[in-house]
Amino acid sequence: MVVATIKRRVFPEGVYVLSKECSPFFIPNSFLIEFSIPFYEEGYEVDESLYNKLREINDCYLCRKKAVDLLARRDHSVFELKTKLKVRNFLDSSIENAIEYVIEKKYLNEERYCENLINKRLVRGEGKYLILQRLNQKGVSSSLANQVYDQVVDIEKEKEACLISLNKVMQKYEDIDIVKSKMLKKGFSNYIVKKCLEDIN
């Protein structure tokens, strides 16, 4: 039973699938090739089975396009990107395809994502344990988060971050025990806090 027809498009090259019952959708030639779909001629009649397959390919195309668009705005972890794509109701198979694609093209790189987040939070005066907690909340594995942190941050860099927060905290509180407590909540170790207090005094 015919449920749709094909309309060719010159730029960008691809096909529109036209149905009386549903909205038309577009598939670029690159996806037809990737999914081993023939280059159907103008007016080709599409049965229900082929229509459903073409609809899945269109979902994959739109999902991949959205993934690239989201990553163009800022870095994401795999978990973050998957979550955003799921909210948009893409098929699970389309999401997995999109994730594989952006990783292969190096649009998504979790090590780079970790490094950027770590540096961003250090400048805001956050310590190791709070930063690692943030990475964990973004779906990054503990092993990768620790590995990148140790590559990016040495003790001097951690002390610089600690001093940023320490100066602000000491302007609000005089009691040294309260200051230490606040700094621990910022994610710094007792050792780093002690070293920074010694440097200030």
MDAnalysis code that builds the backbone (N, CA, C; Angstrom):
import MDAnalysis as mda
import numpy as np

u = mda.Universe.empty(603, n_residues=201, atom_resindex=np.repeat(np.arange(201), 3), trajectory=True)
u.add_TopologyAttr("name", ["N", "CA", "C"] * 201)
u.add_TopologyAttr("resid", np.arange(1, 202))
u.add_TopologyAttr("resname", ["MET", "VAL", "VAL", "ALA", "THR", "ILE", "LYS", "ARG", "ARG", "VAL", "PHE", "PRO", "GLU", "GLY", "VAL", "TYR", "VAL", "LEU", "SER", "LYS", "GLU", "CYS", "SER", "PRO", "PHE", "PHE", "ILE", "PRO", "ASN", "SER", "PHE", "LEU", "ILE", "GLU", "PHE", "SER", "ILE", "PRO", "PHE", "TYR", "GLU", "GLU", "GLY", "TYR", "GLU", "VAL", "ASP", "GLU", "SER", "LEU", "TYR", "ASN", "LYS", "LEU", "ARG", "GLU", "ILE", "ASN", "ASP", "CYS", "TYR", "LEU", "CYS", "ARG", "LYS", "LYS", "ALA", "VAL", "ASP", "LEU", "LEU", "ALA", "ARG", "ARG", "ASP", "HIS", "SER", "VAL", "PHE", "GLU", "LEU", "LYS", "THR", "LYS", "LEU", "LYS", "VAL", "ARG", "ASN", "PHE", "LEU", "ASP", "SER", "SER", "ILE", "GLU", "ASN", "ALA", "ILE", "GLU", "TYR", "VAL", "ILE", "GLU", "LYS", "LYS", "TYR", "LEU", "ASN", "GLU", "GLU", "ARG", "TYR", "CYS", "GLU", "ASN", "LEU", "ILE", "ASN", "LYS", "ARG", "LEU", "VAL", "ARG", "GLY", "GLU", "GLY", "LYS", "TYR", "LEU", "ILE", "LEU", "GLN", "ARG", "LEU", "ASN", "GLN", "LYS", "GLY", "VAL", "SER", "SER", "SER", "LEU", "ALA", "ASN", "GLN", "VAL", "TYR", "ASP", "GLN", "VAL", "VAL", "ASP", "ILE", "GLU", "LYS", "GLU", "LYS", "GLU", "ALA", "CYS", "LEU", "ILE", "SER", "LEU", "ASN", "LYS", "VAL", "MET", "GLN", "LYS", "TYR", "GLU", "ASP", "ILE", "ASP", "ILE", "VAL", "LYS", "SER", "LYS", "MET", "LEU", "LYS", "LYS", "GLY", "PHE", "SER", "ASN", "TYR", "ILE", "VAL", "LYS", "LYS", "CYS", "LEU", "GLU", "ASP", "ILE", "ASN"])
u.atoms.positions = np.array([
    [0.832, -1.200, 0.000],
    [0.000, 0.000, 0.000],
    [0.871, 1.256, 0.000],
    [0.632, 2.159, -0.933],
    [1.411, 3.390, -1.051],
    [0.960, 4.381, 0.021],
    [1.938, 4.894, 0.810],
    [1.609, 5.853, 1.876],
    [2.310, 7.194, 1.668],
    [3.272, 7.252, 0.729],
    [4.009, 8.489, 0.496],
    [4.690, 8.436, -0.867],
    [5.195, 9.580, -1.295],
    [5.957, 9.649, -2.544],
    [7.249, 10.423, -2.305],
    [8.197, 10.224, -3.212],
    [9.502, 10.869, -3.097],
    [9.557, 12.128, -3.966],
    [10.120, 13.180, -3.394],
    [10.403, 14.397, -4.160],
    [11.887, 14.692, -4.026],
    [12.590, 14.783, -5.142],
    [14.018, 15.045, -5.120],
    [14.305, 16.517, -4.788],
    [15.433, 16.762, -4.133],
    [15.857, 18.130, -3.831],
    [17.287, 18.296, -4.296],
    [17.555, 19.434, -4.956],
    [18.885, 19.655, -5.534],
    [19.864, 20.205, -4.509],
    [19.433, 21.185, -3.705],
    [20.344, 21.778, -2.724],
    [19.624, 22.044, -1.402],
    [20.059, 21.456, -0.292],
    [21.076, 20.389, -0.291],
    [20.517, 19.125, -0.914],
    [21.406, 18.319, -1.473],
    [20.962, 17.125, -2.187],
    [20.312, 16.125, -1.240],
    [19.181, 15.603, -1.659],
    [18.489, 14.630, -0.841],
    [17.065, 14.430, -1.325],
    [16.230, 13.864, -0.451],
    [14.847, 13.593, -0.830],
    [13.885, 14.085, 0.248],
    [12.737, 14.562, -0.207],
    [11.611, 14.810, 0.676],
    [10.683, 13.612, 0.580],
    [10.170, 13.178, 1.714],
    [9.176, 12.115, 1.738],
    [7.841, 12.782, 2.024],
    [6.948, 12.729, 1.035],
    [5.661, 13.427, 1.126],
    [4.532, 12.460, 1.406],
    [3.791, 12.736, 2.466],
    [2.656, 11.892, 2.844],
    [1.430, 12.764, 3.061],
    [0.273, 12.250, 2.667],
    [-0.968, 12.992, 2.882],
    [-1.360, 12.996, 4.360],
    [-0.927, 11.975, 5.104],
    [-1.337, 11.824, 6.496],
    [-0.410, 12.531, 7.482],
    [0.872, 12.649, 7.121],
    [1.862, 13.210, 8.059],
    [2.651, 14.340, 7.396],
    [3.372, 15.085, 8.208],
    [4.199, 16.178, 7.692],
    [5.340, 15.624, 6.849],
    [5.739, 16.330, 5.792],
    [6.869, 15.868, 4.979],
    [8.165, 15.945, 5.779],
    [9.127, 15.134, 5.412],
    [10.426, 15.207, 6.072],
    [11.532, 15.013, 5.057],
    [12.735, 15.469, 5.425],
    [13.878, 15.487, 4.501],
    [14.976, 14.535, 4.956],
    [15.626, 13.889, 3.993],
    [16.796, 13.055, 4.264],
    [17.884, 13.425, 3.257],
    [19.058, 13.855, 3.723],
    [20.140, 14.197, 2.789],
    [20.731, 12.949, 2.141],
    [21.341, 13.120, 0.983],
    [21.926, 11.988, 0.257],
    [22.966, 11.240, 1.085],
    [23.720, 11.992, 1.912],
    [24.767, 11.348, 2.725],
    [24.177, 10.284, 3.646],
    [22.955, 10.513, 4.138],
    [22.309, 9.534, 5.013],
    [21.731, 8.370, 4.206],
    [21.272, 8.658, 3.000],
    [20.795, 7.568, 2.134],
    [21.940, 6.603, 1.855],
    [23.120, 7.162, 1.615],
    [24.304, 6.323, 1.356],
    [24.695, 5.555, 2.615],
    [24.735, 6.260, 3.748],
    [25.148, 5.637, 5.018],
    [24.258, 4.461, 5.390],
    [22.954, 4.588, 5.116],
    [22.006, 3.538, 5.493],
    [21.611, 2.642, 4.317],
    [22.427, 2.715, 3.259],
    [22.253, 1.832, 2.081],
    [20.847, 1.916, 1.480],
    [20.344, 3.145, 1.351],
    [19.041, 3.385, 0.735],
    [19.267, 3.848, -0.706],
    [18.581, 3.270, -1.688],
    [18.752, 3.671, -3.086],
    [18.355, 5.139, -3.316],
    [18.889, 5.729, -4.367],
    [18.523, 7.093, -4.738],
    [17.229, 7.034, -5.556],
    [16.108, 7.081, -4.868],
    [14.816, 6.944, -5.528],
    [14.530, 8.139, -6.442],
    [13.874, 7.857, -7.557],
    [13.537, 8.896, -8.520],
    [12.351, 9.727, -8.026],
    [12.227, 10.905, -8.618],
    [11.094, 11.785, -8.344],
    [9.778, 11.038, -8.543],
    [8.898, 11.101, -7.579],
    [7.587, 10.478, -7.697],
    [7.545, 9.016, -7.276],
    [8.677, 8.474, -6.815],
    [8.706, 7.061, -6.397],
    [7.681, 6.837, -5.283],
    [6.936, 5.744, -5.415],
    [5.879, 5.453, -4.442],
    [6.438, 4.628, -3.276],
    [6.169, 5.092, -2.069],
    [6.733, 4.505, -0.855],
    [5.665, 3.721, -0.106],
    [5.983, 2.430, 0.188],
    [5.021, 1.646, 0.969],
    [5.266, 1.877, 2.460],
    [4.436, 1.285, 3.296],
    [4.491, 1.555, 4.739],
    [5.809, 1.117, 5.363],
    [6.316, -0.038, 4.952],
    [7.566, -0.549, 5.515],
    [8.728, 0.389, 5.211],
    [8.837, 0.819, 3.966],
    [9.913, 1.741, 3.586],
    [9.708, 3.099, 4.253],
    [8.479, 3.539, 4.351],
    [8.180, 4.824, 4.986],
    [8.677, 4.845, 6.433],
    [8.410, 3.761, 7.169],
    [8.845, 3.680, 8.570],
    [10.368, 3.701, 8.673],
    [11.019, 3.035, 7.729],
    [12.483, 3.011, 7.728],
    [13.042, 4.405, 7.432],
    [12.437, 5.079, 6.459],
    [12.875, 6.429, 6.117],
    [12.615, 7.398, 7.274],
    [11.540, 7.191, 7.971],
    [11.221, 8.028, 9.130],
    [12.291, 7.861, 10.218],
    [12.756, 6.644, 10.441],
    [13.816, 6.391, 11.424],
    [15.122, 7.061, 10.999],
    [15.410, 7.023, 9.702],
    [16.629, 7.668, 9.201],
    [16.535, 9.176, 9.371],
    [15.362, 9.733, 9.133],
    [15.146, 11.165, 9.341],
    [15.344, 11.533, 10.814],
    [14.875, 10.682, 11.714],
    [15.053, 10.909, 13.151],
    [16.541, 10.914, 13.493],
    [17.272, 9.997, 12.893],
    [18.719, 9.902, 13.108],
    [19.419, 11.160, 12.594],
    [19.000, 11.612, 11.434],
    [19.558, 12.829, 10.821],
    [19.322, 14.047, 11.713],
    [18.094, 14.219, 12.183],
    [17.745, 15.365, 13.023],
    [18.447, 15.299, 14.380],
    [18.575, 14.088, 14.917],
    [19.236, 13.900, 16.211],
    [20.719, 14.265, 16.109],
    [21.366, 13.800, 15.063],
    [22.785, 14.102, 14.865],
    [22.985, 15.610, 14.670],
    [22.091, 16.207, 13.907],
    [22.147, 17.651, 13.657],
    [22.009, 18.438, 14.963],
    [21.088, 18.027, 15.811],
    [20.877, 18.687, 17.107],
    [22.087, 18.497, 18.025],
    [22.678, 17.314, 18.005],
    [23.857, 17.045, 18.834],
    [25.007, 17.969, 18.455],
    [25.230, 18.116, 17.163],
    [26.296, 19.004, 16.684],
    [25.997, 20.441, 17.068],
    [24.742, 20.832, 16.959],
    [24.330, 22.192, 17.311],
    [24.569, 22.474, 18.802],
    [24.214, 21.527, 19.656],
    [24.410, 21.700, 21.101],
    [25.893, 21.809, 21.451],
    [26.715, 21.009, 20.782],
    [28.151, 21.022, 21.063],
    [28.827, 22.264, 20.505],
    [28.220, 22.866, 19.492],
    [28.780, 24.102, 18.935],
    [28.633, 25.247, 19.935],
    [27.655, 25.135, 20.822],
    [27.418, 26.183, 21.817],
    [28.370, 26.052, 23.002],
    [28.586, 24.805, 23.451],
    [29.536, 24.559, 24.549],
    [29.813, 23.069, 24.637],
    [30.889, 22.725, 25.351],
    [31.208, 21.311, 25.566],
    [30.160, 20.654, 26.451],
    [29.927, 19.375, 26.221],
    [29.029, 18.566, 27.050],
    [29.725, 17.257, 27.397],
    [29.307, 16.658, 28.497],
    [29.698, 15.269, 28.758],
    [28.760, 14.384, 27.950],
    [29.109, 13.118, 27.808],
    [28.237, 12.183, 27.096],
    [26.870, 12.119, 27.776],
    [26.886, 12.045, 29.095],
    [25.635, 11.965, 29.857],
    [24.758, 13.184, 29.621],
    [25.361, 14.364, 29.673],
    [24.618, 15.612, 29.451],
    [23.969, 15.622, 28.070],
    [24.761, 15.267, 27.060],
    [24.261, 15.310, 25.687],
    [23.138, 14.301, 25.485],
    [23.322, 13.091, 26.006],
    [22.269, 12.074, 25.903],
    [20.980, 12.558, 26.557],
    [21.108, 13.166, 27.724],
    [19.933, 13.649, 28.453],
    [19.174, 14.691, 27.648],
    [19.907, 15.622, 27.052],
    [19.266, 16.669, 26.269],
    [18.584, 16.106, 25.013],
    [19.191, 15.095, 24.415],
    [18.595, 14.491, 23.221],
    [17.362, 13.660, 23.583],
    [17.400, 12.997, 24.725],
    [16.241, 12.211, 25.169],
    [15.043, 13.110, 25.456],
    [15.306, 14.281, 26.039],
    [14.237, 15.231, 26.328],
    [13.524, 15.650, 25.042],
    [14.270, 15.627, 23.935],
    [13.694, 16.012, 22.651],
    [13.031, 14.833, 21.933],
    [12.935, 13.707, 22.638],
    [12.178, 12.527, 22.160],
    [12.754, 11.860, 20.914],
    [14.069, 11.928, 20.758],
    [14.690, 11.168, 19.682],
    [14.731, 9.685, 20.060],
    [14.743, 8.831, 19.062],
    [14.835, 7.390, 19.303],
    [16.163, 7.058, 19.970],
    [16.164, 6.012, 20.809],
    [17.405, 5.596, 21.472],
    [18.492, 5.255, 20.451],
    [18.095, 4.588, 19.367],
    [19.062, 4.215, 18.332],
    [19.657, 5.463, 17.670],
    [18.840, 6.498, 17.492],
    [19.319, 7.749, 16.897],
    [20.304, 8.446, 17.835],
    [20.007, 8.399, 19.126],
    [20.891, 9.034, 20.118],
    [22.243, 8.342, 20.155],
    [22.239, 7.022, 20.151],
    [23.504, 6.273, 20.160],
    [24.309, 6.569, 18.904],
    [23.621, 6.644, 17.768],
    [24.285, 6.958, 16.500],
    [24.910, 8.350, 16.564],
    [24.157, 9.307, 17.119],
    [24.656, 10.682, 17.214],
    [25.866, 10.774, 18.135],
    [25.824, 10.061, 19.253],
    [26.950, 10.078, 20.204],
    [28.206, 9.502, 19.541],
    [28.057, 8.392, 18.848],
    [29.198, 7.782, 18.150],
    [29.775, 8.744, 17.115],
    [28.892, 9.434, 16.417],
    [29.317, 10.360, 15.360],
    [30.124, 11.522, 15.934],
    [29.617, 12.178, 16.985],
    [30.298, 13.364, 17.519],
    [31.611, 12.999, 18.212],
    [31.675, 11.789, 18.757],
    [32.948, 11.335, 19.341],
    [33.962, 11.067, 18.244],
    [33.515, 10.392, 17.191],
    [34.400, 10.078, 16.065],
    [34.938, 11.355, 15.417],
    [34.080, 12.373, 15.311],
    [34.481, 13.638, 14.693],
    [35.209, 14.564, 15.676],
    [35.349, 14.089, 16.919],
    [36.019, 14.861, 17.973],
    [35.274, 16.147, 18.344],
    [33.983, 16.194, 18.038],
    [33.168, 17.310, 18.512],
    [32.922, 17.157, 20.008],
    [32.886, 15.921, 20.467],
    [32.707, 15.627, 21.891],
    [33.927, 14.865, 22.382],
    [34.541, 15.401, 23.432],
    [35.722, 14.779, 24.027],
    [35.624, 14.973, 25.538],
    [35.408, 13.889, 26.264],
    [35.177, 14.026, 27.711],
    [36.413, 14.501, 28.471],
    [37.603, 14.179, 27.983],
    [38.816, 14.677, 28.646],
    [38.887, 16.195, 28.520],
    [38.596, 16.688, 27.306],
    [38.585, 18.135, 27.093],
    [37.496, 18.792, 27.943],
    [36.355, 18.140, 28.004],
    [35.241, 18.654, 28.816],
    [35.666, 18.770, 30.278],
    [36.300, 17.734, 30.797],
    [36.774, 17.739, 32.189],
    [37.772, 18.862, 32.419],
    [38.727, 18.990, 31.515],
    [39.769, 20.004, 31.661],
    [39.163, 21.410, 31.688],
    [38.222, 21.658, 30.795],
    [37.592, 22.979, 30.748],
    [36.806, 23.274, 32.026],
    [36.058, 22.277, 32.499],
    [35.272, 22.490, 33.713],
    [36.175, 22.702, 34.921],
    [37.246, 21.919, 35.007],
    [38.182, 22.036, 36.127],
    [38.780, 23.445, 36.185],
    [39.280, 23.917, 35.048],
    [39.893, 25.250, 35.011],
    [38.877, 26.348, 35.331],
    [37.677, 26.171, 34.843],
    [36.614, 27.156, 35.097],
    [36.286, 27.245, 36.585],
    [36.200, 26.085, 37.251],
    [35.831, 26.082, 38.669],
    [36.998, 26.505, 39.558],
    [38.229, 26.220, 39.144],
    [39.396, 26.673, 39.919],
    [39.433, 28.194, 39.989],
    [39.163, 28.838, 38.876],
    [39.177, 30.299, 38.826],
    [38.108, 30.883, 39.749],
    [37.058, 30.101, 39.980],
    [35.997, 30.559, 40.884],
    [36.294, 30.210, 42.341],
    [37.455, 29.628, 42.577],
    [37.852, 29.343, 43.955],
    [37.262, 28.069, 44.521],
    [37.143, 27.048, 43.703],
    [36.639, 25.759, 44.186],
    [37.783, 24.756, 44.275],
    [37.662, 23.830, 45.238],
    [38.694, 22.842, 45.466],
    [38.425, 21.514, 44.772],
    [39.378, 20.632, 44.895],
    [39.362, 19.357, 44.188],
    [38.082, 18.565, 44.406],
    [37.695, 18.395, 45.664],
    [36.593, 17.476, 45.962],
    [35.241, 18.007, 45.478],
    [35.075, 19.316, 45.513],
    [33.838, 19.902, 44.990],
    [33.806, 19.804, 43.468],
    [34.959, 20.011, 42.833],
    [35.048, 19.923, 41.372],
    [34.790, 18.483, 40.905],
    [35.373, 17.529, 41.604],
    [35.152, 16.117, 41.247],
    [33.689, 15.735, 41.430],
    [33.068, 16.304, 42.444],
    [31.635, 16.055, 42.667],
    [30.814, 16.606, 41.503],
    [31.176, 17.780, 41.032],
    [30.473, 18.382, 39.896],
    [30.614, 17.505, 38.649],
    [31.809, 17.014, 38.411],
    [32.047, 16.164, 37.246],
    [31.238, 14.879, 37.346],
    [31.171, 14.332, 38.546],
    [30.378, 13.122, 38.765],
    [28.902, 13.370, 38.481],
    [28.412, 14.537, 38.877],
    [27.013, 14.903, 38.625],
    [26.733, 15.061, 37.133],
    [27.776, 15.364, 36.359],
    [27.642, 15.494, 34.910],
    [27.799, 14.154, 34.196],
    [27.952, 13.083, 34.989],
    [28.026, 11.753, 34.404],
    [29.418, 11.288, 34.035],
    [30.434, 12.038, 34.432],
    [31.816, 11.648, 34.147],
    [32.271, 10.631, 35.186],
    [32.934, 9.584, 34.752],
    [33.384, 8.540, 35.681],
    [34.416, 9.103, 36.651],
    [34.434, 8.558, 37.858],
    [35.372, 9.027, 38.888],
    [36.819, 8.851, 38.443],
    [37.093, 7.748, 37.759],
    [38.467, 7.471, 37.329],
    [38.948, 8.512, 36.321],
    [38.093, 8.858, 35.354],
    [38.481, 9.863, 34.352],
    [38.602, 11.240, 34.989],
    [37.661, 11.576, 35.868],
    [37.692, 12.884, 36.528],
    [38.977, 13.057, 37.338],
    [39.331, 12.039, 38.108],
    [40.563, 12.098, 38.908],
    [41.799, 12.157, 38.027],
    [41.789, 11.381, 36.963],
    [42.933, 11.330, 36.050],
    [43.195, 12.698, 35.425],
    [42.149, 13.320, 34.911],
    [42.320, 14.631, 34.269],
    [42.682, 15.697, 35.294],
    [42.055, 15.634, 36.466],
    [42.363, 16.623, 37.515],
    [43.848, 16.576, 37.861],
    [44.377, 15.384, 38.049],
    [45.782, 15.243, 38.424],
    [46.719, 15.697, 37.304],
    [46.251, 15.594, 36.050],
    [47.061, 16.048, 34.915],
    [47.068, 17.572, 34.813],
    [45.946, 18.179, 35.159],
    [45.760, 19.615, 34.953],
    [46.224, 20.447, 36.145],
    [46.046, 19.915, 37.349],
    [46.245, 20.724, 38.565],
    [47.425, 20.216, 39.392],
    [48.344, 21.144, 39.681],
    [49.411, 20.838, 40.635],
    [49.104, 21.568, 41.939],
    [49.938, 21.389, 42.933],
    [49.645, 21.956, 44.252],
    [49.612, 23.483, 44.229],
    [50.454, 24.086, 43.406],
    [50.479, 25.553, 43.339],
    [49.185, 26.099, 42.748],
    [48.679, 25.414, 41.742],
    [47.422, 25.838, 41.113],
    [46.255, 25.670, 42.091],
    [46.314, 24.602, 42.886],
    [45.258, 24.364, 43.869],
    [45.328, 25.410, 44.989],
    [46.525, 25.793, 45.364],
    [46.683, 26.820, 46.397],
    [46.170, 28.179, 45.895],
    [46.392, 28.457, 44.607],
    [45.887, 29.708, 44.026],
    [44.362, 29.756, 44.122],
    [43.730, 28.633, 43.789],
    [42.261, 28.555, 43.865],
    [41.800, 28.703, 45.312],
    [42.528, 28.073, 46.224],
    [42.176, 28.129, 47.644],
    [42.276, 29.560, 48.174],
    [43.300, 30.276, 47.765],
    [43.493, 31.657, 48.230],
    [42.385, 32.577, 47.734],
    [41.865, 32.291, 46.557],
    [40.752, 33.095, 46.020],
    [39.573, 33.048, 46.986],
    [39.218, 31.829, 47.394],
    [38.085, 31.660, 48.314],
    [38.439, 32.066, 49.742],
    [39.647, 31.754, 50.135],
    [40.064, 32.026, 51.510],
    [39.999, 33.522, 51.827],
    [40.447, 34.341, 50.906],
    [40.411, 35.792, 51.117],
    [38.976, 36.290, 51.279],
    [38.067, 35.736, 50.512],
    [36.657, 36.136, 50.600],
    [36.042, 35.665, 51.919],
    [36.347, 34.428, 52.304],
    [35.781, 33.871, 53.535],
    [36.291, 34.625, 54.764],
    [37.579, 34.981, 54.751],
    [38.169, 35.651, 55.912],
    [37.670, 37.086, 56.061],
    [37.111, 37.650, 54.986],
    [36.507, 38.975, 55.093],
    [35.171, 38.919, 55.834],
    [34.562, 37.728, 55.844],
    [33.243, 37.562, 56.485],
    [33.348, 36.969, 57.889],
    [34.362, 36.125, 58.123],
    [34.459, 35.411, 59.403],
    [35.853, 35.583, 60.014],
    [35.880, 35.797, 61.310],
    [37.150, 35.928, 62.018],
    [37.537, 34.627, 62.709],
    [36.533, 33.848, 63.126],
    [36.798, 32.573, 63.808],
    [37.473, 31.606, 62.833],
    [38.682, 31.172, 63.162],
    [39.478, 30.333, 62.266],
    [38.827, 28.969, 62.018],
    [38.103, 28.459, 63.025],
    [37.431, 27.174, 62.848],
    [36.292, 27.283, 61.834],
    [35.591, 28.393, 61.860],
    [34.521, 28.618, 60.881],
    [35.126, 28.771, 59.483],
    [36.238, 29.480, 59.410],
    [36.927, 29.665, 58.122],
    [37.328, 28.316, 57.537],
    [37.918, 27.477, 58.376],
    [38.334, 26.148, 57.902],
    [37.136, 25.336, 57.436],
    [36.055, 25.400, 58.187],
    [34.842, 24.660, 57.833],
    [34.301, 25.106, 56.474],
    [34.292, 26.425, 56.251],
    [33.808, 26.969, 54.977],
    [34.697, 26.520, 53.817],
    [35.975, 26.462, 54.059],
    [36.923, 26.073, 53.007],
    [36.803, 24.587, 52.669],
    [36.528, 23.770, 53.682],
    [36.313, 22.346, 53.419],
    [35.069, 22.146, 52.555],
    [34.050, 22.958, 52.798],
    [32.825, 22.881, 51.996],
    [33.073, 23.324, 50.558],
    [34.116, 24.134, 50.370],
    [34.496, 24.562, 49.027],
    [35.272, 23.476, 48.272],
    [35.557, 22.384, 48.987],
    [36.212, 21.255, 48.324],
    [37.705, 21.153, 48.523],
    [38.253, 21.953, 49.424],
    [39.698, 21.913, 49.661],
    [40.034, 20.958, 50.804],
    [41.194, 20.362, 50.728],
    [41.635, 19.444, 51.784],
    [42.177, 20.246, 52.962],
    [42.237, 19.596, 54.105],
    [42.808, 20.242, 55.300],
    [44.237, 20.698, 55.036],
    [44.966, 19.884, 54.298],
    [46.373, 20.184, 54.010],
    [46.506, 21.483, 53.219],
    [45.696, 21.627, 52.164],
    [45.769, 22.825, 51.327],
    [45.323, 24.059, 52.112],
    [44.266, 23.926, 52.892],
    [43.774, 25.055, 53.684],
    [44.843, 25.495, 54.690],
    [45.472, 24.532, 55.340],
    [46.522, 24.839, 56.317],
    [47.680, 25.574, 55.657],
    [48.111, 25.107, 54.476],
    [49.228, 25.723, 53.762],
    [48.891, 27.174, 53.388],
    [47.670, 27.387, 52.920],
    [47.261, 28.731, 52.502],
    [47.149, 29.672, 53.704],
    [46.660, 29.171, 54.814],
    [46.582, 29.998, 56.035],
    [47.971, 30.387, 56.508],
    [48.912, 29.466, 56.379],
    [50.308, 29.756, 56.746],
    [50.875, 30.834, 55.834],
    [50.553, 30.773, 54.557],
    [51.074, 31.768, 53.595],
    [50.497, 33.150, 53.900],
    [49.233, 33.209, 54.289],
    [48.589, 34.487, 54.592],
    [49.166, 35.108, 55.859],
    [49.402, 34.234, 56.853],
    [49.907, 34.718, 58.130],
    [51.434, 34.857, 58.118],
])
